[in-house]
């Protein structure tokens, strides 16, 4: 959380050139430790920005409208996002899926999961890695597709804030000052990167917490051994408030009325061909409606 505090102080105290350096440092860093070392004013020359601008230009129709659609898959821990992502990849070549950087998180504090870690530093790292993931340019084959290409992310910078960070605050894992600083910096980054991190839609995989716990135990990730059913219930409630009840306070206009496709993930769709076909039909219709 020291990092967030430092960045927000920069945001309030320094001019736009220094703020640009903050964004540049974030874009160039490969790890949390490198990010801490990078916050020193330097000329703003972002190669990622150039690549992203070029990619965005390639994703435009002749009338200037964006062809590339960006969608996130949201849902509880062990709800089936990875399995669903593999199904998307197998269904259509116009759908590119960006997986969560699980291997990076597994290396933090000897494997402590980013979803169960209660320290502000882990919250910060997860936030940074999600931003980095969403800022990666789409693959060239996707941009050259004659159809309507869709970039799909396993979770997003928005679930980082409105699910996990908010849940940590409500559980008392971070205090009100740390929560305020996190929100301030998160908003700053979203505003800086603008449409590059915007979403056109969300796929919500919904399953009872008990089913998620069953799948969590079955996959047996070492970093998830300490996850309790009560914690999964809290995350389930956060998803319901955000994506179903729409009662979570949202701070970005494009996110307030974003289309959501809710799918029943309580069934074992990994091996049920009929359920898979039904899912993909709904997904295809959803993508076409965006």
Steps between C-alpha positions, in 0.01 A plus 500: 500500500807720531513492122144622466558776752812614321329506162201693627725757666673542165163538335402785733837676536674486165431619149372304203852408387568318825157333484592379152817351646288307751296349220816433299661321795195281541498409133867401497518292819504122504457449874386673817859549619596660170198725526616629837839588351356668194326801650758760408437779246634406157411584138163355403559260210259210524546230237193323638293810433623506139421131453157542654417802287604308191292202607198716572526655155503154343187411693289778348236476231511730198255731679736527797297280738681237702468145365690339785276425797639462851319275744592360842406173665405557863411258776601349831820309570486154333170576325644365173652802324803313367287214368261749342794687345628183335154442359497850351838443336381176343176649370602800291829629362366857530496467879834549675517428873753661734540284809570625850873508585458223757864394482610850605267498800608149600855629542401769751575415864566133423174447319250704699211570265422858405136427581566391858791729586402775742794736461474832313813406305331193351195704412725749326684231307175340379373839386823572310504160330138536385570841349804362323295208366226722358752736341668229294431552127271237344666239276544597135294204381205630698521848350521362147190286546222575246239444769441680830800429722451474875772528764390314813668546839482273802386765747582868460633814665142563611448173689833567667342812651133415538544139613835423662625836626153603618461167675834544676389842622168368629683215677731749668814373325577854383403816685300796374810700406649213298163441332471868407852506357438180302181644349672828419784333314273247327283786368812689394624204292160434342473866403856502362454195281140579403349278232798263513356340815129550427274198460204456267351211695538257790436125518404407856549133589277439799507198730421436867801546732470133600554394137800732473649353817452150359688594182767686695581190702495286188762709315723511810704816453737531801440874535125442543516258792402771747192620309189461715139459387406819683746693285344358182159608626626856545642507148174358366310782669736758351442361149124501554501862613714614210366298207145397593355745753711787363517643851880542518608861469672527160725791412526462121212592269576232240482233769171604658279361223733244349322194349539184709447143382427282802565127456417222745839348574370261767473220242808294411540652154855372455372165373142580392496569125137617503568759770813616318305553179233694687763719665674579171171585329422750775853641486490541122167683518632715783814599310295590192276725710787711633 
